[in-house]
Amino acid sequence: MVRSATVLQTIRRRLGKHGKLLVVLNQPPFWYHLITFSPSLLLSSQGHANLDLCYKLDDMKLTGNGTIEGNGHEWWELPCKPHRGPKGSSLPGPCESPAMIRFFMSSNIVVSGLRIQNSPQFHMKFDGCEGVLIEELSISTPKLSPNTDGIHIENTKSVGIYNSMISNGDDCISVGPGCSNVDINGVTCGPSHGISIGSLGVHNSQACVSNITVRNAVIRESDNGVRIKTWQGGTGSVSGISFENIQMENVRNCIIVDQYYCLSKECLNQTSAVYVTDIRYKNIKGTYDVRNPPIHFACSDTVACTNITMAEVELLPQEGELVDDPFCWNAYGIEETLSIPPIGCLQEGMPQAITETSQYSC
């Protein structure tokens, strides 16, 4: 039960010779716990862990200077991790690396001015939270470090992520199921896998994501730019998404909707899908890696993507002069201005038949 009195607790932790981390907890109840694991300990216990777990906090500010070091190298090289060499393989066994910092079921959280590097897995994860402000964050991890998302949110509402720099081995920012009212502004991303909504709908689950804005961003040397990714078989919807004023620098898949997301070659075709609608791309310019077309809309066979709007999109090859044609499958929308490359494959209007919509409502 929350008491009426306000508790102010300050925790200072040395982060190297000069750095300090300041944690301010303004409202009980709270649980702040620091856990340190080695890979051998975690694998022997077959458990899941977070290096730093913040549970049921209200009105907390996490700020400071110095660097939070995750020492993730040992985790990345575990034999059960997928390696990216020419003969890459993985071995069976427990292989769940810990996230660096996780907030769970918390509200009114401010994270500001931190430098975080080399997390074993996600650097920051927010699950079941409401009212999150992240600003002037710096995250740095090698390009080939597996599953090292910079900031991941799921089941979290009312989020602002501002003026941050992220380079890592996975998504700079990933927006999972159950998120709404998210504003991302002034983020520089890359090398990375870009800024992603998803993945959504795994194991035939429902996913509801709405009112997400990404603006004034720079994405460079990344496998993806702005991406929506869903698994076949899911339900729910992604709606009210805006990508605006984004500069691409040598990016593969600058604009991509992938409703056939799969981590192996064993995924079966399914008729159900997360419904993707009301997606706006405006003033997205720069260069793309010619290994992939710059625009890729791979929508479900049975649940079309609808109300896609393109305006002031200009994407040119980083090398050479050939401009690749965009790819579209079952995608409906309009070009408000002529795009480069032209998107002749985007269908106008709405599909003639839409599958029963009750399973796609949120």
N, C-alpha and C positions, 0 to 999 in steps of 0.2 A: 504494500500500500504506500502511496506517495504521501509523505508528511508535508505539512504546510511550510515548515521551516526550510530555508534554502541552505544547502550544503555546498561549500566551495572547497574543493580539494585540488591541490596542485601537486603534480608528480613530475619530478625532474629526473631525467635519465641521461647520463653521459653517452654521447654518440661519437666517440673519437676524441681527439685531443682538444678540439675547439668547439664541437657541436653540442647543442642541448636540444632536447625535445620537451616541450611544455604541453601538458595535458590538463585541461581545466574541466572539471565536472561540476555543473551548477545545480543539478537536480537529482535527488535520490528517486528510485533505487538505482544502483549501478553495480556493474561487475566489470572490473578491468583486470585482465590477466595476461601475463606474458609467458608464453610457452616456447621453449627452444628444443628442437628435435634434431637428431642426426638421421640421415637416411637409414642406417642400420637399425636404429631404434624403432622408427616408424614401420619399416618393413617387417620387423619381427612381431610387432603388435597388430599389424594389418589394420590400422586405424586411420582415421582422417584427422587432420590437424590444421591449425592456423598458427603462424608464428606469433600473432598478436590478435587476440579476440576481444571485441568490445560488444557486450550483450546488454540489451535493454537500457541504453543510455538515453538521457534527455538533456538537451542544451549543453553540448560538449564542444569545445574547441581544441583542435589538435594542430599545433603550429610550432615553428622553431627553425634553427639553422643547423648546419652540419649535414651528414649523410646517413641514411638508414641503409645498412648493407645486409643483403639477404644471403650472401654466400651460396648462391644457387647452383654453382658449377657441379658440385657432387650430385645433386638431384638430377640435373639434365643428362648426366652420363650413365644413369642407372640402366642396366641391360634390358629392362622392360620398356624403355622409352623408344618411340619410333625415331630412328636416325635417318638422316637425309643423304647419306652417301649413295654411290651408284649401286651398291648391293645392300641398301639399308634394310634392316630387319629389327624385330623386337622379340623378346622372350616373354613367356607367360609369367604371371606373378603379380602381387600387389604393387601398385606403382603410382599411388595417389600422392603427389607432392603437396606440401602445404601452401596455402596462400600466405602472403606476407602480413597484410593487415585486413581484418574483416570486421565490419559492423553488421550486427544482426538485431532486428527488431528494435531499432533505435530511431530517435527523432531529433530534429533541430541540431544537425551536426555540421560543424565547420572544419574543413581541413585546408590549411593555408601555408604556403611557403616552404613545403618540405621537399627534400631531395631523396629519392628512393631508387635503389639499384639492385640488380641481380637477384630478384625474387625467385624462389624455387618454382612457383607457379604464378597465379594472379598476384599483382602488386597490391591492389586495393579492391575489395569486394564489398558491396552493399546489398544486403538481402533483407527484405521486409522492413525497409526504412521509409521515413517520410520527412521531407525538409532537409535536404543535403546541399551544402555549398562547398565546392572545391575550387580553389583558385591558386594560381602561381605555383603549380606543382611541377616538379621535374622528375621524370621517370626514365631510367636508362638501363637497358639490358641488351646483350648481343642479339643480332638479327636471327640467328639460328637457335636461340634458346626456346624450347618447346612450351607451349601453353602459358606463356608469360604475359597474358593480357595486362594492359596498363591499369585501366579502371573498368570494372565490371559491375553492372547494377541489374538486379532482378527483383520483381515484386516491390518496387520502390517508386515513390511518387514525389513530385515537386523537387527536381534536382537541377542545380546549376553547376556547370563545369566551365571555368573561364581561364583564359590566358595561361595555358599550361603547355609544356613540351614533353612529348612522349616518343621514345624510340625503344623497340622491343621485338620479340619474336612471334607475336601474335597480334590480335586486335589492339589498337591504341585504346579505343573505348568500345565496349560491347554492351548493348542494351538487350537484356533478356526478357522473358515473359513477365507480364504483370506490371509493366512500367508505363507511366503516363506523366505528362507535363515535365518534359526534360528539355533544358536549354543548354546547348553546347556552343560556346562562342570563343573565338580567338585561340584555338588549339593548333599547335604545330605537331605533325604526326609523321614519323618515319625515321629510318626504315621500320616497316611494320606490316601488318595485314590490313591496315586502314581502319575506318570507323564503321562499325557493323551494328545493325539491328538483327539480333539472333545469335545463335541459331534458335529457331522456334518450332514447336510441334513435335519434338522428339518423342518416340514411343507412343504415338497417337494421342498426345496430350493437347489440351487446349491452351492457346497462347493469345493474350490480349495486350496489344501495345498501341498507344495512341498519343497524339500531340507531342511529337518529337521534332526539335529544331536543331539543325547543325548549320552554323554560319561563320563566315570570316575565318575559315580554316585553311591551312596549308598541309598538303599531303605529298610526301616525296619518297621516291625510291621504295615503293611499297607494292605488295602483291595485289592489293585491292585499294580502291579509293573509298567511295561510299557504297555500302553493301547492305542488302536485305537478304537473309538466308533462312530458309525454312525446310523442314523435313517433310517428305510425303507422309500422308496419313494423319496429320495434325488437324485441329479445328481452331476456331477463333478468328481474329483479324488483326491486321496491321493497318492503321489509318491515320490520316492527318500528319503526314511526314513531310518536312521541308528541309531541303539541302540548298543553301544559298551562299553565294560569294566564296567559292572554294577554288583554290589554286592547286593544280596537279603538276607534279614534276617527275617525269619518267615513271609513271604508275601503270601497272597492269590492271585491267578491269576497272577503269576509272569509275564507271557507273554500272552497277550490277544488281540485278534481282535474280536470285538462284533458288527456285522452289524444288530443286532436286538435290539438295545438300545431303551429302553422305560421306562418311569417313572411311568407307571400304567399297569394294565392288559387289557387295552382297545385299544391298538394299533392293527391296522388291517394289515394283510399281504399285501405287495405291491411288484410289480415286479421290479420297478426301485430302484437303489441303487448307492451310491457313490462308484466309482471304486477304489479298493485298490491294488496297484502294486509297485514293486521294494522296498521291505521292507527287511532290513538286520539286523539280530541279531548275534552279535559276542561277545564271552567271557562274557557270562552272567552266573554267578555262585552264589551258596548259598543255602538257605533253604526255603522251602515253607510250609505254613499252610495247613494241610492235609484235611481241609474242602472242598477244591476245587483242581482239577487237576492243575498242575503248568503251563501247556501250553494249550491254548484254542483258536482255530481259527474257529469262527462261521461266515462264509462268506455268502453272499447273495445266495439264490437259483438260481437266474438268472444271476448275475454278479459276477463271481468267483474272489477270490483274486489270484493274479499271481505274479511270480518272488519273492517268499519268500525265503530267504537264511538263513540257520542256521549254525553257526560255533562255536565250543567250548562252547556249552551250557551244563551246569552241574547243575541240580537242585535236591536236596535231601530233603526228609521230615524232618521237624523240630523235629517231634516226631515219634517213631516207625521205622519200616524197610520197610514197603510196599511203593513202588514207583508207583504212580498213572500213568495210561496211559494218554497221551495227547488226546485232543479232536480236531478233524478236520472236517469241513464241507465245501466242495467245495473250498478247498484251494490247490494251486499248488506251488511247489517250490522244493528246494533241501537241503540236509544235506551235507555240505562240510566235516564235521567230525562227528563221531558218537556222538549223543546227549544222555544225561541222564536226563530224561528217553528217550528211543528211540522214534522217531517220525515216526512210520510206517504209519500213516494215511495221511501224506502229499503226494499229488499226484505229479508225475513228469510231466514235459512238460507243455503244455498249454491246456486249454479246447478245445474240438472239435469245438464248436460254441461259438462265443462271440456276445452278443447282439449289436445292432447298436451302434457304438462307438461315434457318433457325440455328443450325449448328455453327454458323459463323458469327453470330451475334455475341457481344461481350457485355 
